[in-house]
Amino acid sequence: MTQSSMRTPLGRVRGLGSAKSGTGHFWLQRMTAVSNLVLTIIFIGIVISLSGRPYPAAMALLGHPLVSILMLLFILSACVHMRIGMQTILEDYVHHEGFKVLTAMANTFFAIAVGAASVYAVLKLSFGG
């Protein structure tokens, strides 16, 4: 009898296999990486254009709707990418299950906190706060 499966006999008995979610994380990580590439170039261009400008001119540029939207997209993409990347590292290198759950939660909360603070700053600038 030939075996066409790469699963171990114990794995076949237990019914263990792919969690069916790895591909989604893989593609989301790649998509955010590509968007980060484009948005980081735009971000660097904006920062360079702000170099040496007085504060009111910088506020005016950062308050422009197109610039604000690009900055918000940058924040969203970077935070999602950061969370997924760190989650992968934690899953690979944290072996204690209880600690793995705690670090996964801390990772998610950190990404949300960084994103929320950054979005707040951009919206405050955008709406002239």
Beta strands, then each sheet from edge to edge (+ up, - down):
end
